[in-house]
Amino acid sequence: MSSTPESLADFEHFVEQAVSKQLLRFFTAGSVDDGKSTLIGRLLYDAQAVYEDQLADVRKNTSVEGASAIDFAQLTDGLRAEREQGITIDVAYRFFSTVKRQFIIADTPGHEQYTRNMATGASTASLAVILIDARKGVLPQSRRHAFIASLLGVNHMVVAVNKMDLVEFSEQRFEEIRDHFSSFAALLQIKDICFVPISALHGDNIVHRSERMPWYSGPNLLGHLESVHIASDRNLTEMRFPVQYVIRTEDGFRGYAGYLASGILRLGDKVTILPSRATSYIKSLHAHGKEVEQVFPPMAVTVTLSDDVDVSRGAMLVHPLHAPRVAHTVDIRLVWMSERMLDLTSSFLIKHTTQTVRGNVRHVRYRVNINTLEKEPADHLALNDIGAVTLECQQPLFCDTYKRNAATGSMVLIDPITNETVGAGMITGIQADNLQLASDGSAGQPLSRQERVARRRHYPAVLWVGNNYHLQRELERMLFERGCLVHAIDEPIAPEYAAQLVGILSSAGLISIWSSLALGSAELENAVQMAENSTFILADDAVDPGSEPVAISVCKLLEDRGILFPPD
Amino acid sequence: MNQAALNHLQALEAESIHIFREVAAECRKPVLLYSIGKDSSVMVRLAQKAFAPGRIPFPLLHIDTTYKFPEMIEFRDRFCREIGVQLIVHTNRRAIDDGANPHRLGTRACCGLLKTRALLDALEAGGFDAAFGGARRDEEKSRAKERILSFRDRFGQWDPKNQRPELWNLYNCRVNQGESIRVFPLSNWTEFDIWLYVYVENIPVVPLYFAQQRRVIQRGKALVLADHGDVLPWENPTLASCRMRSLGCVPCSGAIYSDAATVPDIIREILAFRRSERENRVIDYDQEGSMELKKREGYF
């Protein structure tokens, strides 16, 4: 903690600094006896987050066993039941801060029966600290911890190889463990992993560089936690505002309160309201006690709309062109948390954003063996199993995949009789509802350009690749795989028909890829201008790709020009 | 304000507001447990922000043991009048009439009757199915594992092994008839955050938090304010600059020696002086793991 500010001016400055710190939430996981409690006790102690009387308390407790030093583990072991069993049995939250950041640790127990606790701790964390005992190496539990972190979308991971003092601070041992873990982690697509050799008991590489491991040149643990770049994991392009509470006053104010789940919302923005699909405009925005012009996640917001439309809790305001899917049937990854088994007879209340709907399992697709990551056939799930199921809801969900948007892709399952929370679900697939005439008044209305764009997630465009026919085919395949409407044109087109053809292709919402065999670039650009409903793009404008395939840099160019929406 | 990142105090504020709204939307009849302390003041401010420009859509409930400092009661009445909320005051009259006090019963039995029992009775009498409390996870070890929504059975009891998993911000507010939840919107705040927020938001708190010259008696570990409690014949009060770090009942709340007369002073003091705030509460010491025992019985 920083030094004590003396004057009032100093104090103002100090408050400004204290308030502007970023918050980092991380969770810690380790197997029994990996020294996790010791590590957390050490972090709290070294960051001076432990109070004198708490230290005295711990000294009192440890003296019974005759230990002379501080038992760091005892700083964090709270409940009687766990003290009696000598293991942590529940998620505990700890707090400390440094000059740079404020931290919340979710301390989660490691053994198998507590998968649900780890999922709980991971659900609100941006980073995972996985502890490995240097003597034991990567255990099945370590793999499970990494898997759960990746399942919950935790993108940053620190692997703390502990008890280095018991393996003579061996570089070779550290590298073995690093290589072993890395080969497993590669399967999980974790974006950022940092390995740190430590001794929690002696404080090596925790807040100070260890002199006993001169071969290690990376950051110490706290240094890394303070500086790791946590890019905003929130989706900032696709606005989703689940309405949580309707605020009314005697003088006629009617505002919709909630937290902004994703995207940016500005004064005057046009919004679509689900499920009615009515549209309106943002008339005012209130956040954190002030009237503001724009809001971003995860702000607590109250909005008013310019029209008198029907909006209640459970409705969702969304970006008109980047709407979520509206579906009754979703595929989810499910962490099962109840002692009662899940099977096809199970029915639930599903809490998703601010809606609670009834639903049931239509199909158990598989169970994941969390030690091998293999999918095993299954017709039920037991406590602490992780599986994949298809869920059918009685009312539609306004949802995205979890990977694309954690706020609209997550749900909890509640037992309708006991009210227990029995499962945590992450949406992996969204099934189209059965064919039917729309009941919202859109039946028989012509398809608009906006609707096509929202469905296909791209605008129409006309792309000219010159005589690079290979690139033309590569791009056609790549865009198709991405779900785009795309067509390569390489037969000669009469210039006088070009504008009409471009007009038709573009009103269908298509991206057409033209080679010089079809038409010259100047004539094509002219045709696009006449058609007035598309954008002309030269593949040559893509930046020099370096080592990257040209087709990829052209796709990036299409993203930069706003033709393609960002991928899932 | 940064382009697209909240600072840590705003992030905590957003989380608390979300919790208030969620419980107000899903529960049938919530109530805010108001204990007059700084955490309660912060809770009320957050609730105001959550429902502005509307009113706070639930009443405040104060469990009055009749052993509170007079300054607290005065502050309570003025504060509630000024912000225009409904205040319910509940006292376990019968126990008081039977002569319940900490000197006679010991702190454990006294809290049991005047706080825990009184609270459960008041919740039942009001038919409340959700009660907001200002407890924070950093206060005491057993609270580090408390959920934000803590489920209580028909007897108001807390079972640490039978709490609902809490994932993302999807809070399960459902209870059956007779059951209730305690809701802790300040779970992730620290004492330092609370004072920082009091300062930044200019939130009024009871003057007992600020140091001034007061007559005190040293009783064992605790420093007792002589003008509020009973002075025993052999005790000799002395004058000292002191303040309360947390507020409770007169017999069980100790003061600390301090010169911190303003909020900035207090924040400076917290930085320099590392003692957890509950240390001055006698009740946490009466038995090893005592707060956990009280919670199992229904105390906050």
Interface residues (C-beta under 8 A of the other chain):
Chain A: M1 S2 T4 P5 L8 F11 V15 A18 V19 S20 K21 Q22 L23 Q48 V50 Y51 E52 D53 Q54 T76 D77 G78 L79 R80 A81 R83 I89 D90 V91 A92 Y93 R94 F95 S97 Q102 I104 D107 R116 N117 A119 T120 S123 T124 S232 L236 Q244 Y245 I247 R248 T249 F253 G255 A257 G258 Y259 I264 H286 H288 G289 F296 P297 P298 M299 A300 T302 R313 M337 L349 K351 H352 T354 A406 A407 S410 M411 V412 I414 N419 E420 T421 A424
Chain B: Q3 A4 A5 L6 N7 H8 L9 Q10 A11 L12 E13 A14 E15 I17 H18 R21 E22 A24 A25 K49 A50 F51 A52 P53 G54 R55 R137 D138 K141 S142 R143 A144 K145 P160 K161 Q163 R164 P165 E166 L167 W168 N169 L170 N172 R174 V175 N176 S187 N188 T190 F192 L196 Y199 V200 P264 I267 R268 L271 A272 R274 R275 S276 E279 G289 E292
